[in-house]
Amino acid sequence: MPSYIEPRVLKGFRDFLPPAEIVRRSLTEKIEAGFRSFGFVPIDTPALEYADILLGKGGGETEKQIYRFTDNGGRDVALRFDLTVPFARFTALHALELTFPFKRYHIGKVWRGENTQRGRYREFTQCDFDIIGSDSAAADFEILLLIRSTLRNLGIDITIHVNHRGIFNRFLNHIGQSNNSCEILRAVDKLSKVGKDETLTSLSELAGEAHAQKILEFIGAKGSFNEVLNKITELAGGACPESERLSVINQYMRDICVNEAADTSIDPFVLDPSITRGLDYYTGVVFETFLNDMPDIGSICSGGRYDNLAGLYSKNNSISGVGSSIGLDRLLAALEALDKLPSSGSCKAAIACIDAEKSGQYQVLADKLRQKGIQCEVFVDACGEKNLVKQFQFAEKKGLKWVIIPDENPLSGTVTLRDLAARKNIDLSIGELIDFCGKAIP
């Protein structure tokens, strides 16, 4: 029997070393700032829920992927597979404490036992944002606009594909296939993954070849937003509340894009009837967001309207909602491939430890820099002046740019600022140091 336990990590799970975690946190902070700029507020929910809460309307593929077990108290529990269903439970439980419409965001880990691939893991982070308590087209549009604003602020070029589940359901009813709607929706949802031929085969098995061809005609409609809308409205049997909802959202898109670009473009929005979203709880507008420079990585932000999801957990709580989720890990994988990861935002300067007895004074000096918004750490080991080279080497390994070397009087004397890359020293007073660092160190 080995005298130690071999350190290992489950497949689909990961450790994050400081360089990677710093980038993840930096990206998360940028995303969170985007959410807050629209007036959204944060919440949190437990990672572990009662299984019946999570499976209330997930069904199908969800039940196969969920991490479910019996705990020590004999309770049937499961790890959350997304942040939307726990939010519905949260809303029903705290309805009397919330003010509607309620705009929330939630950034947290979720777990799914699915096949791993690039940007897809079994433990991953989602960045959710929702408006609940409003059934308006304005709420649908604000979520779409927040997607656009947040991702564009990250410096990436995107296209947001929009559709309405209600029109697709009307179309299926129009051709007599409403009984197979759930299976057809899931087959269509896999179109981008498996291709047209395999999708046709799956649809033919579900609805017959003739109906399968009609479904492909519906989801394959191309053209401008209005051209596609007119086509799918006709195939679904004519004008309906769902097509009117898309028409109103299209006008909102034109309003904001015309104001910005002085033309009639609604970039980056397109109407794509092949977007259905596989989860059963979506009932209205649905959307998926793709990177124009890397469409093969799949959707990096998706969601839709889920009318009455909270009603699953309350007899008297029929609350409409609309929201979306950014897959942080997939987004990070894409940004890394495109060489567009945000800067680490970590410390660029450190104060060398010349005399351990003066560590308190070194911290006071560091605090003067921090109060001016300059990140600075203090080395805690007293290597002695003769070992400054070791401290320089240590700083370079940590990715630092500058080392501040105090003299006998750390708070009133002069300091030497070491430029590690240039291998040069600059002698400065404390005031000059603060002024220099404020300009030279981001």
Backbone torsions as a table, in degrees:
resi	resn	phi	psi	omega
1	MET	NA	129.1	-177.7
2	PRO	-64.6	149.4	-178.9
3	SER	-84.6	0.3	179.2
4	TYR	-142.5	162.5	176.0
5	ILE	-96.4	125.4	-178.9
6	GLU	-64.4	123.8	177.8
7	PRO	-71.0	127.9	-178.5
8	ARG	-156.0	160.5	-178.6
9	VAL	-123.5	140.0	178.7
10	LEU	-59.9	147.0	176.5
11	LYS	-60.5	133.2	-179.1
12	GLY	87.9	-1.1	177.0
13	PHE	-117.3	155.9	-174.6
14	ARG	-144.6	150.8	163.3
15	ASP	-92.4	153.5	177.2
16	PHE	-122.9	114.5	175.0
17	LEU	-73.4	160.7	-174.3
18	PRO	-48.9	-46.9	-178.3
19	PRO	-57.2	-42.9	-179.8
20	ALA	-71.2	-40.1	-178.1
21	GLU	-69.5	-33.8	177.4
22	ILE	-62.3	-42.5	178.6
23	VAL	-65.3	-42.1	178.6
24	ARG	-60.1	-45.1	-179.9
25	ARG	-65.6	-39.4	179.5
26	SER	-62.0	-43.8	179.3
27	LEU	-65.8	-42.2	179.2
28	THR	-60.9	-40.7	179.2
29	GLU	-63.3	-39.5	177.9
30	LYS	-65.0	-42.0	179.1
31	ILE	-65.0	-44.9	-179.2
32	GLU	-62.7	-39.0	177.8
33	ALA	-62.0	-37.0	176.4
34	GLY	-63.8	-43.0	178.4
35	PHE	-61.4	-46.7	-176.9
36	ARG	-66.5	-30.0	-179.4
37	SER	-65.2	-19.8	177.1
38	PHE	-97.1	4.9	178.4
39	GLY	87.3	14.4	178.0
40	PHE	-82.8	145.9	-176.2
41	VAL	-119.2	152.9	-175.5
42	PRO	-85.1	150.5	168.9
43	ILE	-136.6	174.2	172.8
44	ASP	-145.6	152.3	177.8
45	THR	-137.6	162.1	-179.5
46	PRO	-64.7	149.0	174.6
47	ALA	-69.6	-30.6	-176.3
48	LEU	-107.2	132.0	179.7
49	GLU	-131.8	164.4	168.0
50	TYR	-61.6	138.1	-174.9
51	ALA	-60.7	-37.6	-178.1
52	ASP	-68.0	-25.2	175.2
53	ILE	-65.1	-47.1	-176.2
54	LEU	-73.8	-33.2	-175.2
55	LEU	-95.1	7.4	-177.3
56	GLY	-50.5	-39.2	177.7
57	LYS	-146.8	19.3	177.1
58	GLY	-73.8	-64.3	176.0
59	GLY	62.5	-177.7	171.1
60	GLY	50.9	-126.2	-176.7
61	GLU	-61.2	-32.4	-177.9
62	THR	-58.7	-46.4	-176.8
63	GLU	-63.6	-30.6	178.7
64	LYS	-73.0	-26.9	-173.0
65	GLN	-99.2	-12.3	-172.0
66	ILE	-73.3	143.1	172.5
67	TYR	-87.2	105.7	-171.2
68	ARG	-127.1	139.2	-179.0
69	PHE	-160.7	169.0	175.0
70	THR	-98.8	124.9	-176.9
71	ASP	-81.7	-178.8	-176.1
72	ASN	-65.4	-18.0	176.6
73	GLY	-92.6	7.4	178.8
74	GLY	78.8	13.2	-179.3
75	ARG	-86.6	141.8	176.6
76	ASP	-83.8	105.0	-173.6
77	VAL	-126.2	166.9	-179.7
78	ALA	-155.1	152.1	173.0
79	LEU	-77.2	141.0	-178.5
80	ARG	-62.6	137.1	179.9
81	PHE	-98.7	-13.4	171.0
82	ASP	-153.4	-177.2	179.8
83	LEU	-105.6	-5.6	-177.1
84	THR	-77.7	-47.6	-179.2
85	VAL	-63.8	-45.5	174.1
86	PRO	-58.9	-32.8	177.6
87	PHE	-66.6	-36.8	177.0
88	ALA	-63.7	-42.9	176.3
89	ARG	-62.9	-43.6	177.6
90	PHE	-57.2	-44.8	-177.8
91	THR	-65.4	-44.1	179.5
92	ALA	-64.5	-37.5	-176.8
93	LEU	-73.7	-32.9	-173.5
94	HIS	-115.3	21.3	-174.4
95	ALA	-54.4	-38.5	-176.8
96	LEU	-75.0	-14.0	-179.9
97	GLU	-97.2	-7.5	-175.7
98	LEU	-104.3	156.9	174.5
99	THR	-110.8	123.5	-175.8
100	PHE	-102.5	147.7	-4.0
101	PRO	-64.0	139.7	-176.7
102	PHE	-107.9	123.7	-179.1
103	LYS	-109.2	114.5	-177.3
104	ARG	-126.6	159.8	165.2
105	TYR	-133.2	155.4	-177.7
106	HIS	-148.2	121.2	178.3
107	ILE	-114.7	117.4	-176.5
108	GLY	-166.7	170.4	-179.6
109	LYS	-83.3	147.6	173.8
110	VAL	-134.9	167.2	-172.5
111	TRP	-136.3	130.6	175.3
112	ARG	-141.3	131.2	179.7
113	GLY	-85.4	63.9	-177.7
114	GLU	-110.8	173.2	179.4
115	ASN	-67.1	136.1	-179.2
116	THR	-85.2	148.4	176.6
117	GLN	-160.8	-178.0	-176.6
118	ARG	-56.9	123.2	178.4
119	GLY	74.6	5.2	-179.2
120	ARG	-128.6	121.6	-176.6
121	TYR	-130.9	171.9	179.7
122	ARG	-84.5	-25.1	169.1
123	GLU	-118.2	121.8	-175.8
124	PHE	-150.4	168.1	-175.3
125	THR	-108.2	132.2	175.0
126	GLN	-113.3	148.4	176.4
127	CYS	-119.7	95.7	-174.0
128	ASP	-96.3	148.1	173.7
129	PHE	-147.8	133.8	-171.9
130	ASP	-142.3	153.8	166.5
131	ILE	-119.6	119.0	-178.7
132	ILE	-122.1	140.5	-177.5
133	GLY	102.6	12.9	177.2
134	SER	-140.7	134.2	177.8
135	ASP	-107.3	21.6	-171.9
136	SER	-88.2	154.1	172.6
137	ALA	-63.7	-29.6	178.8
138	ALA	-62.3	-37.0	177.5
139	ALA	-67.9	-43.6	175.5
140	ASP	-55.6	-46.4	-176.2
141	PHE	-68.1	-37.2	-179.7
142	GLU	-63.4	-38.5	176.6
143	ILE	-62.5	-44.5	177.9
144	LEU	-61.2	-41.1	-179.0
145	LEU	-68.5	-35.9	178.0
146	LEU	-67.1	-37.9	173.5
147	ILE	-57.5	-51.3	-178.2
148	ARG	-58.7	-48.4	-176.7
149	SER	-65.6	-47.8	-175.9
150	THR	-64.2	-45.5	-177.2
151	LEU	-73.8	-36.0	176.3
152	ARG	-66.1	-32.6	177.1
153	ASN	-67.0	-16.2	174.9
154	LEU	-87.2	-0.1	176.5
155	GLY	79.8	28.2	-179.1
156	ILE	-118.5	150.8	-177.5
157	ASP	-96.3	121.7	-172.2
158	ILE	-128.7	161.6	167.5
159	THR	-129.8	130.4	-179.7
160	ILE	-104.3	114.9	-179.1
161	HIS	-91.5	125.5	-173.7
162	VAL	-118.5	145.6	173.8
163	ASN	-153.8	-179.9	177.8
164	HIS	-134.4	118.8	-178.6
165	ARG	-60.8	-32.2	-177.4
166	GLY	-62.8	-39.3	178.4
167	ILE	-66.6	-41.8	179.2
168	PHE	-62.8	-40.9	178.2
169	ASN	-64.2	-39.1	176.6
170	ARG	-63.2	-40.1	178.1
171	PHE	-61.8	-45.6	179.7
172	LEU	-63.0	-39.4	176.7
173	ASN	-64.9	-37.3	-179.1
174	HIS	-63.6	-32.5	-179.5
175	ILE	-100.1	9.8	175.4
176	GLY	76.8	29.5	-177.8
177	GLN	-121.0	23.2	-178.0
178	SER	-65.2	-27.5	179.7
179	ASN	-66.7	-24.6	-178.9
180	ASN	-102.5	17.1	-169.2
181	SER	-59.7	-43.5	-177.2
182	CYS	-62.7	-45.9	-179.4
183	GLU	-67.6	-37.6	178.8
184	ILE	-67.1	-41.5	177.7
185	LEU	-58.1	-43.4	-178.3
186	ARG	-69.2	-35.5	177.7
187	ALA	-65.7	-43.0	179.3
188	VAL	-67.1	-36.3	-178.9
189	ASP	-62.0	-23.9	-179.1
190	LYS	-93.0	6.1	-176.0
191	LEU	-54.2	-48.0	-176.1
192	SER	-68.4	-22.2	-178.9
193	LYS	-87.2	-39.3	-172.3
194	VAL	-106.7	-16.2	178.4
195	GLY	94.4	167.3	-174.7
196	LYS	-65.9	-42.2	-175.5
197	ASP	-63.9	-47.3	-179.4
198	GLU	-67.3	-35.3	177.1
199	THR	-64.3	-41.3	177.7
200	LEU	-60.8	-41.3	178.7
201	THR	-62.2	-46.0	-179.7
202	SER	-63.2	-43.4	-180.0
203	LEU	-66.9	-36.3	178.8
204	SER	-63.8	-38.7	178.5
205	GLU	-66.8	-31.4	-178.3
206	LEU	-83.9	-40.4	-169.4
207	ALA	-127.4	-1.4	-174.6
208	GLY	90.4	153.8	-172.9
209	GLU	-64.9	-39.1	-177.7
210	ALA	-63.2	-46.8	178.6
211	HIS	-67.9	-34.9	178.3
212	ALA	-60.7	-40.4	178.4
213	GLN	-64.7	-38.9	178.1
214	LYS	-65.4	-38.9	179.1
215	ILE	-64.9	-41.8	178.0
216	LEU	-64.8	-34.8	176.5
217	GLU	-64.0	-41.0	-179.8
218	PHE	-65.1	-52.6	-174.8
219	ILE	-74.9	-13.7	-179.3
220	GLY	-96.7	6.7	-179.2
221	ALA	-58.1	134.0	-177.4
222	LYS	-126.4	162.3	177.6
223	GLY	130.1	-165.0	177.1
224	SER	-68.6	169.5	179.8
225	PHE	-54.7	-48.5	-178.3
226	ASN	-67.9	-37.7	179.0
227	GLU	-63.5	-44.5	178.8
228	VAL	-66.7	-41.4	179.8
229	LEU	-61.3	-44.0	178.7
230	ASN	-63.1	-39.1	-178.3
231	LYS	-66.2	-50.2	-176.1
232	ILE	-72.5	-28.8	175.7
233	THR	-64.2	-43.2	177.5
234	GLU	-62.6	-45.3	-178.8
235	LEU	-66.2	-25.7	-179.3
236	ALA	-87.3	-0.3	176.3
237	GLY	107.2	5.1	176.9
238	GLY	117.6	179.6	-175.9
239	ALA	-56.9	145.2	-176.9
240	CYS	-156.1	167.3	179.4
241	PRO	-57.1	-33.0	-178.5
242	GLU	-68.9	-41.2	177.8
243	SER	-69.0	-33.2	176.0
244	GLU	-65.5	-38.6	177.7
245	ARG	-60.3	-45.2	179.1
246	LEU	-65.4	-35.5	178.7
247	SER	-64.8	-40.8	178.2
248	VAL	-66.0	-44.4	179.0
249	ILE	-61.6	-39.3	177.7
250	ASN	-60.6	-38.9	178.9
251	GLN	-66.5	-38.9	175.8
252	TYR	-60.9	-42.1	178.0
253	MET	-59.0	-43.3	-179.7
254	ARG	-66.2	-39.4	179.9
255	ASP	-57.0	-49.8	-175.0
256	ILE	-76.7	-36.6	-178.0
257	CYS	-73.6	-36.4	176.7
258	VAL	-65.1	-40.6	180.0
259	ASN	-63.2	-32.9	-177.9
260	GLU	-85.1	-40.2	-169.9
261	ALA	-113.7	-4.2	-180.0
262	ALA	57.1	37.4	173.3
263	ASP	-144.9	-171.5	-176.9
264	THR	-103.7	12.9	178.6
265	SER	-69.5	145.9	174.4
266	ILE	-116.0	26.6	176.0
267	ASP	-51.6	135.2	9.8
268	PRO	-102.4	26.0	-174.9
269	PHE	-91.6	135.8	173.0
270	VAL	-134.9	147.1	175.1
271	LEU	-89.5	118.1	-175.0
272	ASP	-128.6	101.2	-176.5
273	PRO	-70.0	-5.3	176.1
274	SER	-81.8	-10.8	178.3
275	ILE	-82.8	113.8	-178.0
276	THR	-123.5	-24.2	-174.4
277	ARG	62.5	126.6	-171.5
278	GLY	-78.1	-22.0	-176.0
279	LEU	-73.4	141.6	-172.1
280	ASP	-69.7	-22.8	-170.9
281	TYR	-77.5	-9.7	178.0
282	TYR	-75.7	134.2	-176.2
283	THR	-127.5	-16.0	-174.5
284	GLY	-128.8	-130.0	179.0
285	VAL	-62.1	137.1	175.7
286	VAL	-131.4	156.8	-176.9
287	PHE	-157.3	152.5	175.1
288	GLU	-138.8	146.7	-174.3
289	THR	-119.0	131.3	-176.7
290	PHE	-123.1	145.1	173.9
291	LEU	-78.6	124.6	-178.9
292	ASN	-65.1	-28.9	-179.9
293	ASP	-86.1	-8.6	-180.0
294	MET	-154.2	64.3	-177.0
295	PRO	-66.3	-23.5	-175.5
296	ASP	-69.8	-14.4	179.7
297	ILE	-76.7	-11.5	178.1
298	GLY	92.5	-174.9	-177.0
299	SER	-70.1	133.0	177.8
300	ILE	-101.7	-8.3	179.4
301	CYS	-155.9	121.7	-176.0
302	SER	-144.8	163.9	178.9
303	GLY	168.4	-155.4	-179.0
304	GLY	161.9	-171.2	-179.5
305	ARG	-92.6	135.8	-177.3
306	TYR	-131.1	67.8	-178.9
307	ASP	-52.8	130.7	172.7
308	ASN	67.6	19.9	175.4
309	LEU	-61.6	-41.5	179.4
310	ALA	-63.5	-22.8	179.4
311	GLY	-63.7	-16.5	176.2
312	LEU	-63.7	-24.3	-172.8
313	TYR	-114.2	12.3	179.4
314	SER	-153.9	137.4	179.2
315	LYS	-72.6	-28.3	-174.1
316	ASN	-120.5	26.9	-171.0
317	ASN	-126.7	78.2	178.2
318	SER	-95.6	96.4	-175.0
319	ILE	-121.7	125.0	178.6
320	SER	-82.5	149.6	178.9
321	GLY	-146.9	158.7	174.0
322	VAL	-146.1	138.8	-177.8
323	GLY	-165.5	178.9	-178.1
324	SER	-149.5	169.6	-178.1
325	SER	-143.4	131.2	173.8
326	ILE	-95.3	125.7	174.6
327	GLY	-81.6	101.5	-172.4
328	LEU	-61.5	-41.7	-175.3
329	ASP	-69.1	-40.9	177.1
330	ARG	-66.9	-39.3	177.7
331	LEU	-62.8	-42.4	178.1
332	LEU	-62.1	-42.9	179.1
333	ALA	-60.9	-40.2	179.4
334	ALA	-68.5	-45.6	-179.3
335	LEU	-63.5	-36.0	177.7
336	GLU	-65.5	-43.7	179.1
337	ALA	-64.3	-32.3	-179.5
338	LEU	-89.3	0.9	-178.5
339	ASP	58.1	44.1	-179.6
340	LYS	-126.0	25.7	177.9
341	LEU	-66.8	145.0	177.9
342	PRO	-67.7	159.4	176.8
343	SER	-64.1	154.8	-174.4
344	SER	-66.5	-31.8	-179.0
345	GLY	69.0	14.8	-178.9
346	SER	-84.1	174.7	179.4
347	CYS	-57.6	142.9	175.5
348	LYS	-113.0	-7.4	-176.7
349	ALA	-136.3	152.1	176.3
350	ALA	-142.5	154.3	175.2
351	ILE	-99.8	122.7	-179.3
352	ALA	-68.2	151.3	177.6
353	CYS	-97.6	103.7	179.5
354	ILE	-93.9	-37.3	-177.8
355	ASP	-141.2	112.2	-175.3
356	ALA	-58.5	-29.1	-179.3
357	GLU	-68.3	-15.9	-179.8
358	LYS	-103.9	17.9	-178.8
359	SER	-59.2	-36.3	177.8
360	GLY	-61.7	-42.0	178.8
361	GLN	-67.9	-34.8	176.5
362	TYR	-62.2	-38.8	179.2
363	GLN	-67.7	-35.7	176.6
364	VAL	-63.9	-42.5	177.5
365	LEU	-62.6	-42.9	178.3
366	ALA	-62.4	-37.6	-179.4
367	ASP	-65.7	-33.7	176.3
368	LYS	-60.8	-39.8	177.9
369	LEU	-69.7	-43.7	-178.0
370	ARG	-62.4	-35.7	179.8
371	GLN	-65.7	-19.9	176.5
372	LYS	-95.4	11.6	177.7
373	GLY	81.6	16.1	-178.6
374	ILE	-102.3	115.5	179.2
375	GLN	-69.8	133.3	-175.7
376	CYS	-153.8	133.6	174.7
377	GLU	-110.8	164.4	179.4
378	VAL	-118.7	126.2	175.8
379	PHE	-71.2	133.5	-171.1
380	VAL	-99.2	-12.4	-179.3
381	ASP	-94.1	130.9	-179.9
382	ALA	-85.4	88.7	-179.0
383	CYS	-78.2	-22.4	-176.6
384	GLY	87.8	154.9	-174.8
385	GLU	-60.8	-35.0	-177.8
386	LYS	-66.2	-14.7	179.9
387	ASN	-111.3	25.1	177.0
388	LEU	-58.7	-34.8	179.5
389	VAL	-58.3	-38.9	178.1
390	LYS	-64.8	-36.7	177.7
391	GLN	-68.6	-36.2	175.6
392	PHE	-62.9	-43.1	-179.9
393	GLN	-64.5	-40.5	177.9
394	PHE	-62.1	-43.5	179.6
395	ALA	-62.4	-40.7	179.9
396	GLU	-64.9	-38.9	177.8
397	LYS	-62.9	-32.6	179.4
398	LYS	-81.6	-2.9	179.6
399	GLY	81.3	18.4	179.0
400	LEU	-78.3	156.2	-179.2
401	LYS	-105.7	-31.8	-175.1
402	TRP	-130.7	145.7	169.9
403	VAL	-123.7	127.9	179.6
404	ILE	-96.6	122.2	-177.1
405	ILE	-108.4	106.1	-178.2
406	PRO	-73.1	158.8	173.8
407	ASP	-98.8	-157.6	-176.6
408	GLU	-62.3	-30.0	-179.7
409	ASN	-117.5	86.4	-171.9
410	PRO	-57.5	-25.9	-173.9
411	LEU	-103.2	-11.7	-177.6
412	SER	-131.7	-11.4	-179.2
413	GLY	-90.8	-152.9	176.3
414	THR	-103.3	163.5	175.1
415	VAL	-126.8	158.9	172.7
416	THR	-108.8	124.7	179.5
417	LEU	-100.9	117.6	-177.6
418	ARG	-95.7	118.7	172.9
419	ASP	-86.0	105.2	-173.1
420	LEU	-65.3	-38.8	-178.0
421	ALA	-69.1	-42.3	-176.6
422	ALA	-86.5	-10.8	-177.0
423	ARG	58.4	42.1	-178.2
424	LYS	-128.1	152.8	177.9
425	ASN	-113.1	147.5	175.8
426	ILE	-129.9	125.4	177.4
427	ASP	-90.2	127.8	-174.7
428	LEU	-140.5	153.0	167.7
429	SER	-77.4	169.8	179.5
430	ILE	-59.8	-44.2	179.3
431	GLY	-62.8	-43.1	178.6
432	GLU	-65.3	-36.5	178.1
433	LEU	-61.1	-47.7	-178.4
434	ILE	-62.8	-43.0	179.5
435	ASP	-65.1	-43.0	-179.3
436	PHE	-65.3	-47.3	-178.2
437	CYS	-64.1	-36.0	179.4
438	GLY	-62.7	-27.7	179.3
439	LYS	-93.2	-34.9	-171.2
440	ALA	-94.1	-24.1	-175.6
441	ILE	-110.4	112.8	-178.4
442	PRO	-69.5	NA	NA
